[in-house]
Amino acid sequence: MTRQMHPFHMVDPSPWPLTGAIAALLMTSGLAIWFHFHTTILMSLGLILLVLTVYQWWRDVIREGTFQGHHTFPVQKGLRYGMILFITSEVLFFLGFFWAFYHSSLAPTPELGGHWPPTGITALDPFEVPLLNTAILLASGVTVTWAHHSIMEEKRKQAIQALTLTIILGVYFTALQAMEYNEAPFTIADGVYGATFFVATGFHGLHVIIGTTFLAICLLRQVQYHFTSNHHFGFEAAAWYWHFVDVVWLFLYVSIYWWGS
């Protein structure tokens, strides 16, 4: 066929799904090796391959959508459904962690001392760093919405300012959580309390890092005039993801930090 007679995007063969899968395998295997043998070579190799894959895959998608015009309205509709299904899968992912937490905390076994938090565990004060982190994420939800409205109203400078503020708040949240982990009076090895706390909040922290990266790419694209008032789904997807991260944190704060303490 010399001419495309439909509005859909037939994606060219790409090596990035394969290199991404190899990077994920190297990182997870490397993480296990780091835990057991205290060497980070394999994990570092996987991380480097992942960064290279993400950079080149993002570059290809930006080229296809922004410069080659492949992201027509039917294609954008498909991307929206894809992002909705992805976020739905993430909701179910976190649902498993909340299930584990409530299963253990609502009916603590005699081995846990019959109450929650278990005997010997000193819980973190929910009105110190966790409350500050809640305020930071709620503020970042406001700034990302400001950025979205600025893009729709073609206020480029305001969009850049709002996105920059959102990224700063995301980095600040991550730094505070790292400090909290460093000073926590319990570890992931401290029974079911430590396991549910660190797995749930740790995966949320990973999602904050991913969301911050997503928004940083959107900031670079906004600076380079990639977004228009009616063609900016790359940013919308990042904003949806960020609001999902916000909502999950509210449930984490109320359940694990406040009620769980």
Disulfide bonds with the S-S distance in Angstrom:
none
